[in-house]
Structure formats: C-alpha cells, structure tokens
C-alpha cells in the first residue's frame, strides 16, 4: 500500500463524512473504504462504513464492518453492537443477534431461533424517507415489531406486518399520561396475510359506525375509522369517491366515513359491509377499493435517519 500524506488523508476523511452527512451513502462507503485501506484497524472508520450500509440496508456489509468495529475497539462500543444486532436480525442470524443484545446488557435468553417476546407497544414511523406515516406496533424483539394499525395504502405496509426498526428512538408519543418511543422502520421483514382495503361508507350515528368497526369475522384483521385521523388531505377526493364538501363535515357527526380495513380477501370485506348495511337504517356503502402498492424506496441524497430536533452529526 502506497503511503498517503497526512493532508491527503485528512481531505479524504473530511470528504467521507461530508458525503455521509449529505446522504450520499454510496459515495461515503467508497470513501470510508479508501480510508480503511490505509488504516484497516481503525474502529470508528469500520463503524462509519457499517453505518452507511445500515442506511443503505445492505445488511451483510453493515454486519461485517460493525463486527470489525467491535473487534478493533478498546472497549465495547454499544452503537456498533446495536447496529451489528440490527444487521444480524435482518439476516436472520439469531444466535449472533442474541449474543450482541446480551453484550449490550439486555436480558435475552439463549437460543438459536428468532426472539419472540413482548417488548411492549411502540410507535413506528413507516418510510421515513417518504411521508413518514406513524402507526402503533408491538415489539416482539429488540428491533422487530408487528404493526397494530391499518397503514395507508401509499405506505406499502399492511396490518400485521413484521418490520425491522432502528435502535435509537427519534421522539416520544404521549397517550394518557404515558410516553412511548418512536422508531424509524428500516424495512419489512415479514409480509402480513391481511391486504388493505379502503371503504367509503355513510351512516347516521357513532353507534352505526361502532357496529362496523367492532365487527368480527373470519379473515378479518382490523377495521379503522380514518375519517378523523387522516387530516392532511381529503381521502375521498384522492380516490375519486363521490361526495360533497359542505357544512355537513363541520357538524358534530360527519355521516361520510373513510375506513381502512385489513382482511384476507375482498369477499370477506364485501360480505361484512353488506351485512352491516342491511342491519341499520341509513347505512350506506359508497365504495370499496382493494389496494396493494409497493413500499417506496429512499432516494440518494435523503438524510432521512435524523430526528426533527437533531443537528448535523453522527447518527446511531
């Protein structure tokens, strides 16, 4: 290896961090690779290359360099151990993931298979590079969670999906005097059997709506009333469903309701809605749409992993 002048090394070093901070992850990886050619035993350079590949979601390379960062560190680097644990989880290397979590002081039992426990409810930010819809989930692992809401179709996610999430919380959600951490979803690990359907219905009272939202049926996962919770645009307009914008929406009760339904088949949804419509006066099903969209991919140059209050600098 030809020696490199200190000034050239420093320029390369600055360029690597600048590329990372600008979200040019492929460029950052290449620059950190060149730095490692000259300093192969430098732990933080391995860590940074592993971090770039975490956000590229290139799990084999991320795991490799986070393990090298741990190998060359003078003491346990918890950030590198967590990132290695995330990569090992993504790859299904359960024995290694369990050991890494234990190294971080977490009470994970021995075993070779997936961790399947109850680590409590959390809020998950889907596609943080594209809208960042936030849904509730229950953690079954240190960095895996099962979605409990019906996500908007545009997200590409489904009720019941198992997602891999980042290790550092980027905020808190407060509900009834209790706070829950908010994590960025990194990718879907296991696709749910429940497809997302959008239904537009009308009914005269909250009791009519409750009769539908609380309904249970074989093949039905969840029904959510999106009418009040989806406020950033008119969902009916976006789907071309017929309705009027008038004073009705400003009354105490809005008859037009926008529903997200997780079910295994359109037949299940149609059967349920028809039974509900027949069960009460004034109930109407305006339209039902089956949706199945891809999960959007991040674009180069997006620095999507930073929280709203974070300044420039290294991410975990």
Buried (B, 14 or more C-beta within 10 A) or exposed (E): EEEBEEEEBEEBBEBBBEBBBBBBBEBBBBBBBBBBEBBEEBBBBBBBBBBBBBBBBBBEBBBBBBBBBBEBBEEEBBBBBBBBBBBBBBBEBBEBBBBBBBBBEBEBEEEEEBBEEEBEBBBBBBBBBBBBBBBBBBBBBBBBBBBBBBBBBBBBBBBBBBBBBBBBBBBEBEEEEEEBBBBBBBEBBEEBEBBBBBBBBBBBEEEBBEBBBEBEEEBBBBBBBBBEEBEEEBBBEBBEBEBEEEEEEEEEEEBBBBBBBBBBBBEBBBBBBEEBBEEBEEBEBBBBBBBEEEBBEBEEEBBBBBBEEEEEEEBE
